[in-house]
Amino acid sequence: MSVPTVTLQSDETMPVVGFGTGGLDGDPLIDAIHTAIETGYTRFDTAEGYGNESAVGDAVAEYDRDDLFLTSKVLPSNLAYESVIEACNASLERLGTDYLDLYLIHWPNPAISLRETLSAMATLHEEGLIRSVGVSNCSAYQLSCAQHVSDVPIAVNQIEFHPWRRQSAVVDYCQKTDVVVDAAAPLARTEVFEESTVQALAETYDRTPAQIVLRWALENDVTVIPHSTAPEHVRENLALFDWDLSEEDRRRLDELDRDHSVYNLSPTDWTDDTFGISR
């Protein structure tokens, strides 16, 4: 299966559906990636904070690197200039690749200058170690600031996006400034499957709840990175391109928005081992 792509501001093309790896590791992750590639996925999303880059690297090692789109992310604790460079090189080594197609700032860190972080990103881009630069979990205000000081285009903003949390202000700003919105947790950690509207539409369209939610995101011009270790779900999550939702049904899903986050990270827990910030 050939997955449609979107052209980033860097002129690189990115598949609109990728395979997320957060929370997965070891043999289950490796097996899932093999199933994904056999199904037609070519984009894989990881992060140093996930602790699974080596497993991702092992899983993709037997495939042609030029056929894949690999994304990783730098932790907020590593956003100083030299730390970004070191973190990227460490990610490349763990992934067994010479370059990343996309490198993201995983979470903003108000204790470190954004200009310093993006200067390091520009260096990595100039050296050919990363092909596109992006951010994650950024508000419209934070993204605007990043765009203002960055020497390379901000290609992607990866945010929590699903029917319970549309983040319309962020999405609208991204789309007005040609920044691709990539949906992290596009299935709301499967919690949204319990919505009666989602269940009713799955029955109407003879699709899974996951397919309904993912198709809805794509029709909102948002790319997605679902994940699963179940082979049937991996395959189903890519079967999104020979059907569409009616305008009325898209609106029904839009109306589920209640700004409910399924993330379990506290935005002010600066002591967190993975996503915290050292003093």
N, C-alpha and C positions, 0 to 999 in steps of 0.2 A: 504494500500500500504506500502511495506517495502522499505525504502529509503536506498540506498547504503551508506556505511560509509568509512571513511579514518582513519587509525590508526595514532595517534599523537605520538610524541617522548616520551610523558608521558605514553604511552601504553594504553591510553584511546581511545575509538573510537568515532568519530564525524560524524553525518550525513552530506553528501556532499551538501544537500540543507537544509537551515534553513529558519526561518521566521524573517525578520528584523522588528524592531518596531520604528525606528527613525522617528519622526514627527507625531506619532500616540499617542492617549491617550483616556482615558475615555471609554464609552460604545462602540464606534466604534472599538477601539482596542480590548476590551474584546470579542466582537462578532467575530471579525476577527480571534482571537486566537482559539476560540471554533471551528470555521469553519476549521481552519488549522489543529487542532488536529483530528477532524473527518475525514479530508482528508488524514492524514498520516504524517503530520509534527510532529517531536518531538524536534527539536532544535529551541530555541527562543533566539534572540539577543537583549539585551537592554544595557543601560548605565545610570550612575547617571546623566550625562549631558542631557539625553533625558527627565528627569522629569516624567517618566512613569513607574518606577519599581513597584510601588504599584498596578497599574492597571494590569500589567503583573502578579504580584503575585496573585491578585484576580482571574484572568482568569485561571491560572493553578492550583489553590488550590484544585479543585475537582478531579484532576487526580493523578495517582500514580507518585510520584516524581522520582522514580527509572527509569521510562520510558522516562523521559525528559532529555534534554541536555540544561542547562541554561548558558548563557554567559552574563557577565556585564563588564563594563569598569570604570576605575578610571580616574577622570579629571586631566589634567596637573597641576592644582592648588593644587592638593592633593597628590603630589608624594613624599613628605618628609616621612620618615619612619613611624612615628606615624599617620600621616594623611592617609597613605595607609591603615593601620590597621583599623582606625576609619571608613574610607569610605567603606571598604569592609563589615565591620560589619553592617553599616547602610544599605548597599544594600541588605545584607542577610535578615535583618529585614523587609525591604519594600517588598522583594520578598517572604517572608514567607518560607524560606528554610534554612537548616543547612549548605549548601555548594553550591558552584558554580562549574560547570563542567569546566569552562574556565573564567579566569579573565585577562583582557587586560589593558595595559597602553593606554589610548585613544589617546593621542597625546604626543610626546616628549616634555619635558620641560628642555631646556638647562640651566636654572637657578638652577636646583636641580640635585645633583649627581645621575646618573643612577645606580651606585653601591648601593646607599642608598635605592632607590626605589625597586630594585631587591632583596635586603636583606629582605625588608618587604614582598615581594612576597614569598620568600623562607620560611619565618616564617609562613605565611598563609597556604602555602602548607604543611609544617611540621605539623601544627595543624589540618589539614584535612578540612580547610575551603574552599580551592580551590583545584581542582584536576589537572588543567593544567594552565600554565602561558603563556601569549602571549603579543604581542605588536600590535599597530595599527598606520598606517600612518608613518611607519619608512622606511627610505632609506636603501639600502644595507649596507652603512657605519654605520648607527645608529644600525641596527640589528646586524652587526658583533661585534660592541662594546658591545651590550647587551649580546650576546652569550659568549663573552670573560669574562665578570665579573659575570655572573649569576651562582648561585649554583644549579638551576633547569633548565631543558631544556626549550628553547623558542619554544613553540609548533606551534604558529600561528602568522602570520603577516596579519592583516586585512587592506587592502588598497583599494583605489579607483581603480576599474578595470572594463573596458567595452571596446567595440570596438574603441571608440574614445581615450581611454587612457589605453594602455596595460602595461605601466611601465615595459618594458621587462628586464631592468637591475636588478630591484628589484625582479621580478618573477624568473628570471634565478638564482639569488643568493639564494633565498629561496629554490628553488627546488634542487639545488646542496647541500644544507645543511639540507635537510629533514625538512624544515619549511613549513607548509601548508599555502598557500595563500588563504585568504578568501576575496571574492569580496564584498566590500561595494559599494553601488550604482551600482549594476551590470547592471541595465537597464538605467544608465545615467539619472536618474530621468525621464525616458520615452522620453527624448529628441532624443535619437538615433533612435527611431521608425520612425522618418521622413526621415531617410536615404533610398535612393532608393534601395540600395543593400539589406538592411534588409527587406524592403517591398517586393522586388522581391523574396527573399528566402522564406518569409512567404507564398507567393502564391504558389511557387514551391512545398514546403513540406506540404502545407495545414496545417500550424501551425500559431500561433500568432507571431507578432514581438517579444514579450517577450520570448516566447519559443525558438525562433531562437537564440536570444542573450544569454539566459541562457545555452542552450545546447552547444553553442560555448565556453562559459567559462568552462564548465565541461570537454569538450574535450581538453582544454588547461590545464587540471589538476588543475583547480582553483575551490574552493567551493564557493557557492553563498548564499546570504540571501536577496532575494526579499521580498517586502511586498505590500499588497494591502488591502483595506477594502471591495472590491467587491468580494463576494463569488465565482463568476465564475472565476475571475482572480487568486484568492488564489488557486483554484483547478487546473487551467491551468498551473500555475507556478511550479507545482509538476509533471506534466505529461511530463517527460523528458527522460524516461529510456527505451522506447521500439522502439527507432529510433535514427539515428545519421546523421550527416552532412557528405557530401563527402569531401575528402581532398581539392579539388579545391574550394569548397564553404567555408570551414574554412579559406583558404588562402584569399578569397575575403573579408571576415570579418576582418582578420588580417590587411589587407591593408587600412582599414578605420582609422587606428591609426594616430592621429595628435596631441597627447599630450594635448588634450583639457579636462580641468577639469570642472565638473558640480558643484563642491563645491562652496559655496558662503562665505566661511570663509577666512578672510585675515590671512595669516600666521604670520604677524607681528602686529596684533591688540592685544596687551597685555592687553588692558583695557576691552576686551569683558567680559560680566558678567559670561558667562558659560565657555568659553575656554581660557580666559585670564590668566595672571600670576600676582599675587600681588607683590608689591615691597618689 
